[in-house]
Amino acid sequence: MQKFRIASFIAVHVLIFGHIFWWGDDVIGSLDFQEFFHAFLKHGVLNAGTVMVLIILFTTLLFGRFFCGWACHFGAVQEFSWWLLQKLKITPKTVNSRLVALLPLFILFQFYLIPNILHAIDEPWQEITVSLAQPGIWAFLPGLVIGTLTFFIDGFLIVYVMGRKGFCRFICPWGAFMKLPAALAPFKIRNGGGCIQSGNCTRDCPIGIDVSYEINNLDKVINTNCTNCMVCTEGCPSQALSYSFQNPLTEKLSLSDYFHGKNQHKLGSIKDRFVSLRAHDLIFVPMVLIFGFSIDGLYGMGHFLSFGFAVISTYLVLQSIQKNKVFKIIGGLIIGVFLWHGSIKYAIHTGLKAVENGDYHKAVSHLEYAVKMYPKEIGRFHLLLGKSYLEMGETEIARKHAEMANRINPNHESVKQLMGEISLYSRD
């Protein structure tokens, strides 16, 4: 079975490269989960990405999250990273925290569901349109630097620091989107009887589920992170596990079954593979959110990369507190870097709002701080500073910022327009 699964991952990547470099997007455009939110929910556009997501949702409702375990290319990257670490004789402990349930859902609602639904409410669809070739393949893909960094941080480093499929468990909003249909799926990994509690199923689970606990206490795997990879069914020495159907009407399920995380990963043969942060979640969860928001969008970073950095950094900070002075200093420096960027993010947000509201003195105060402290030069900030100073009658300072904006973004129409306004104001 695992040979077929590996073959499936390889086939998916062959199709991805074929789509990008051979077939192009003349017929089929971007096959991205974001299309369901940005195209369908927001504008009522039925494109290739939306069709893919609808098919995945339907199959998940019946069979569980097979897409994640058999076809997700980013899941494959993380499994490859784990395999590589094993070859290097490195076995990171898999971190257990309530954040695995909270953060993916938060990212899903905060950045994808709520904004697009609100837009659709404000500007209702006139009709559902079909456009399979739009948008282009690269529409939602970052540039080379950010893309490479995202693959390294979310594909490898988070596995090294947080354990098995760290990105899938802690960040992925697409997995969170499939949690409800996965919970309702009639096909699940079930207890067939004869479990000898070898721990193999938990130890080998690619996504870090305590399969042994759930099988013996709930008679089935109810964890909605389960990707139906079948590693546990094949690795069970007593063949106690099976992937089987049960009529949903006769399925015994209680909401309380989903809140037993603190009792899991304690079987003697596997407990050294896991570390629990549940006792520290009151610190861990808000720190991740603060760190993530402080850098999200800066340097062109997307949500996945920003919160990947946040999860890894917060865990390292919490670990440093328990170590010697040197590690505590490093932890303090990490906090300082995020707070510094948070102040820049706040200054940018406040400055832009002030420009919109015509409060140019406030805009100047915050945007001057942003351009001074932000290591990356942003032409737009200088453009807005130029406009703000011009509105305040400070033509020379306005000209200085306009020239800086022109140097960063030469021949930009907005900069030319500002330079013209400054010249006209100076003559008057």
N, C-alpha and C positions, 0 to 999 in steps of 0.2 A: 504493500500500500504506500509506503513512504517513497519508494522509487517512482511510483506514479505521481506522487505529490511534488517531488523534485522536478520531474519531467513537466508538470503543469507550470511550475514557476519559470522554468527555462522557456517554455512555449510562450508564456505571457511576455517575457522580456524580448523574445524574438519578434513578437507581434508589435510591441512598443517601438522597437527600433525600425521595424518595417514601416510602421505608420509615420514615423518621423522622417526617415531618410529615403523611403522608396515611394510609398503611395501618396504621402502628403495629405492635405486637408481639402482637396477639391470636392470630395463626396462626404467624408466623415471628419468633423472638426475635433475639438478638444474632448477627450474622454476623461473627464475630471469630475470628481464628486461635487466640487464647488458649483458646477453648472446647474445642479438641481436647485441650489439656493439663489445664485446670482442670475440665472436665466429663467428658470421655471417659476419659482416662488415670487420673484421680484417682478418679472415682466410677462410671464405666461408664455415663454418661448420653449417649445419642445425641441431640444436638440439632441445630439448623439450622447452627450454626457448625462442628460436627464433620462434618456431611455435606458442607459446602462444602470443608473441608480434605481430606477423603478423595477427593473428586472431583478437586481440584487435584493431589493426590499421584499419582493414577492417570494423569491427562493429562500430568503432568510426566515420569513414567516412560516415556511413549511419545514425546512431542513436545518435551520440554524446558520451560523456565520461561516459557511463554507468559503465564501469569497475571501475572507481574511486569512484563512488557513491554507488556501489552495491557489489564490490568484492575485493577492495584493502584493505588488512589487516591493513596497516599503516594508511589509512584513517579512518578505524574503530577504531583504537586505539585513534586517535585524537577526534573523535566524542564521544567516551566513556569518554575521559578526560573532554570534555566540559560538558557532562551530569553529571559527578562527581562534577565538580566545581559548577554547578547549584544546586546540592543537598546540597552543602556546603554554599549556598547563596552567591556565588562569581560569578560575571559577568564581565569578563575582557572586556575592550573596544577593538574592532577589528581595527587594524592599517591599514590605507590606504596610500599606497606609490607606486611610479613608480617601486620600487624594486621588487614588485610582478610579474612584467612582465620581468624585466631585469635579475635578478639573476638566476632564473631557466634556462633561455635560455643560459646564460653565462656558467653555470655549465655543461649543456648539450653539448655545443659546445667545451668548453675548455678541458673537461676531458673524453668525450665519443665519440663525433662525429669526431672532427678533428684528434686526435691522431690515431684512428683506420682506418680512411679513408686514411691518409698519409701512414700508414703501408701497407695497401692494395695496394696503388699505387707503393710503393717501392718494395714490394714483392707480385706481383699479384697472385690471386688464380689460381691454375692449374685446379681445378674442384670444384664443390660443393659436399661436402661429408655429409652424413647423420649419425649422432651419437646421438640418443635420450637419451642414458644413461649417456652421458658425458656432462659436468663435474659432480662430485659428489654434493650432496645436500649442503654440507658445503663449497663449493669452494669459494664463495664470502662473506661468513658470518664471522663477526669478532669474537674474543674470548668473553668469558663470561663477562669480565669487560667492554670492549668497547661496546659490544652489549647491555648490560644493560644500560650503560650510554647513548647510542644513543636513546634507547627507552624512557628513562626518559627526555632527553633534547629535542629531536625532536618529541616525542609523547605527552608529558605532559607540560613541562616547557614553550615551545614556544607557546603553546595554552594559558597558564596562562599569559604570558607577551604580546604576539602579537595578541591574539584573535583567532577567529574561524579558525581551520585548518591552523595554522601558518606555519607548515612545507609544506603543499601542496601549499600554496600561495607563500611563499617566497623562497623555496629551491628546491622542487621536480623536477628533470630534466625529469622524465618520464611523468609527467603532461605537461611539456613544449613540449615534443616530440609529444604529442597528440593535441596541440593547433591548428595546421593547419587543420588536418582532422576534428576536432570538429567545426572549423569555417565553413567548407564546408558542414557539415552534413545537410540534408534537413529536418530532424526532430529536432524541437526546442520547447522551451517553448514560447508560443505566446499569444498575447493579443486577447481575445475573445470578448472584450467589456464589459462595466459595471463596470470598476474599480472605487472604492470609496476611494482609497488611504489610506487604513487602515494602511499600513506599515507592515502588518503581513508577507508578502512574503520576504521582506528585513530583518526584525527582526529575522525570523526563518531560513533563508538560512544557511545551515551548513558551507558554504565556504565564507560567508560574501559578496555576490554580492548584489548590490543595484538593486534588481529585479524590484521594483516599478518604479525607474527612467527609466530603459531600456524598460520596457513594455509601459510606457506612452510616451516616446520620440522616441523609435525605433520600437515599436510594437512587439518586441520579445527580448528574452535574447540572446545577442550576445557575452557576456563575455565567453571567451574560458576556463575559470575555472569552468563553470557550469558542474556539475556531474550528472544531470538528476535524482536527488534523489526524485523528485516529492513532496517535502515538501511544496513548494510554491503553487502548484496546489491544494493540499488537504487543505491547511490552508487559502485559499482565501475566505473571508466571502461572496463575491458576485459572486464567481465562474467565475471570469473574465479571469482566466489563463487556458491554455490547452497545452498539449504536442501533437503537430500535424505536419503533413507533408506539405511542400510547394515545388513546382517544383523549383529546383535551377535556372533554366533559367528565372524565373519570380521574383526571390528573389531580393529585393531592399537592396543593401548593399554598403556602402561607407567606405573607409579606415579611413576617419575622424571620423566615428562612434566609433572607438576604442580609441579615445583620448579625452574623456569627463570626465575623472576621477575626476577632480577638482570640477565638478558640481554635483557630486553624494553624497549620504549619508547626504542630507540636509533636508529631510522631517522631519517635527516637531516631529512626533511620534517615530522616530528612530535615530535622529542625536546624541542623548546622548549615543548611543551604539558604536559609531565610533569615531576615532581620526585620523586626516589627518597629514601626515608628508611631503606632497608634497612640501610645502614651504621650507623644509629643505633637500630635496633630493640631492642637490648638495654637501651636507656634508654627508648625510646618506649613499648614494650609495658607494662613494669611501672608506669611513671608513669601511664598511662591507667587501669590497674586500681586503683591507689592513689587517684587522683583520683575515679574513678567510685564506688568503695565509700565514700569519705569523705562524699559528699553523697547517695548513694542512699537515698531514703525521707525525707530531711529536707525540710521545707516542703511535704510532700505530693507530692514529685517521684517519678515512676516511673522504671523502669530505662532507658527510651529517652532521656528528657530528661537524666537524671543522666550517662549515658555519652556522650551527645551533647556536653554541657558538657565532659566529661573529655577527649574526643578533640580538640575544638577548642582547649581551653586548653593541653593538653600540646603540641600542634603550635606554638602561639604562643610558649610558653615556649622550646621548642627553637630557634625562629627568632630569639627575642630574644637568645639567647646569642651569636649571630653578629653582632649589631649593636652600636650605641653604648651608652654608659652609661645613657642614659635608658630605652632598651628593656630593658636588663638589670635595671634597678630595677623596671620594670613586670612583667617575668617573675618577679622575686623576690616581688612583691606577690601575683601569681596563686598561686604556690606557698604563700605564707603563708595566703591565704584558704582554700585546700583543706586545709592541715594544721590550721588552726583548727577547721574543720568536722569534720575527722577526729577531733580530740580530743573534740568534743561527741558525735559518733557513738559513740565508744568509751565515753565516760562513760554514755551512755544504755544501751548494751548491757550494760555491766558492772553498772550500778545495777539494771536490771530482773532480771538473773540473781541478784543478791544478794538482792533481795526474795523471789524464788521459793525461794531456799535458806534464808531466814530470817536472813540475815546483815545485820541492820538498820543497824549502824554503818557497814559498807561501803556499803550502799545509800544512806544519807544523804550520805556523802562524795561519791559520784559523781553522784547526782541533784541535789544542791545546786549542783555545778559546772555541770551541764547547764542548770538553770533560770537560772543566773547568766549563762552565756555564749551560750545559744541565743536569738537575737533574737525568735523566735516563742514566745508564751505557750502552754503545753500544760497543760491542766487535769489530765490523767492523772498527770503528774509530781508536781504538788502534792498530788494525792490519795494517791499512793504515799508521798510524803514525810510526809504527815500520818499515815498508817498506821504508817510506820516509827518516827516520833517517839513515837507513842502506845505502841507496843510497848516503847520505851525508857524510858517513863515521863515524857516531856517533853510534858506536856499543853498548855501554852501555845503552844509552837512548833507542835505538831500542830494546834491550833485555827487558828493563823495560816495554815498551808498549806491547811487545809480551807476556810477563808473565801476564800482566793485561788482554789481549785478551783471553789468555788461561784460566784464572780464570773465566771470564764471559762466555766463550763458550768452556768448556773443550773438548778435543779430536777432535776439529775441524781440518780438514785436512790442511786448509790454514795456521792455526797457527803453526801446526807441521812443515810445509814446511818452514815457516819464521824462526822458531827456528833453524832448520837445516842450513839455509843460514847464520844466525848470527854466529853459531858455526864454520862453515867453514871459514867465513870471519875472525873470531877472530884467528883461527889457522894460517891463512895465514899472 
